[in-house]
Amino acid sequence: MNWVYRCMVVRAEDVVVARTIAEGISPVSGAGMWNVPVSPTGQAPATHYWDAGSIGPEWGPMLPLKTYEYVDEEWVVTSTYPGEPATLWAACQQYAIPVTEQQVLDLYAHSDVTEQEPQIALARLGLQQVQQEIGP
């Protein structure tokens, strides 16, 4: 099985769960994910966090995936794959990752996972990167 590209946007309230799962299953490649804060206004507080890149073959089938087309000035879902939350939950149990089954289900229900480039996915969702001040 090959590596696949995914853009994953998670709600701020789910970001700790997403990070915990990623780091628990893949300590090296899962570390440091979902560190880009976004919000509808581009101002804090962040409402979501995103990450994008190639993911290993063990992740591809587990994750949900939606495909969109831009038709008549709006985004239309052209295909939906629900992913395998039960498989991810089983992996969480196997690796003793401290999350609940409901947290996994919430992550699936409220995340946006596509093959779109981040700028396109964020624009479709009406999100902008949170502008952070650079300290002295």
Residue, then its C-alpha position, 0 to 999 in steps of 0.5 A: m500500500n502507498w502513502v497518500y496525501r491528506c489535509m486534515v482540519v480538526r476542531a480546537e476542542d478535538v486537537v488534543v485528542a488528535r495529537t494524542i492518537a497520532e503521537g501514540i500510534s506513530p511517536v516520530s511522524g505523529a509528533g508535532m501535528w495540528n500546530v497551525p491555528v485557524s479561525p473564521t476571522g484570523q484572530a485568536p482564539a483558534t477554532h480549528y487546527w490543520d495539518a497536511g502531508s503524506i500519511g502512511p498506508e496504515w492511516g489511509p484506510m482508517l481516516p474519513l475522506k471527502t472529495y469536493e468539486y467547485v460547481d456554480e460558485e459553491w463547493v459540492v461533495t462528490s464522494t464520501y468515505p466514512g473511514e474506520p473509526a472502530t479500527l482506530w479505536a482498536a489501535c488506541q486500545q492496543y497502544a494504550i492511548p488514553v482516549t475514549e471511544q466517544q472522543v474517537l467518534d467525535l473526532y471523525a464526526h467533526s474533522d474535515v479530511t480531504e485531498q485538497e491543498p490547505q489553502i483551498a480547504l481552509a477557504r472552503l471552510g471559511l477559515q484563516q490562519v490566526q495571526q500571532e504576534i512575534g515577541p521581542 
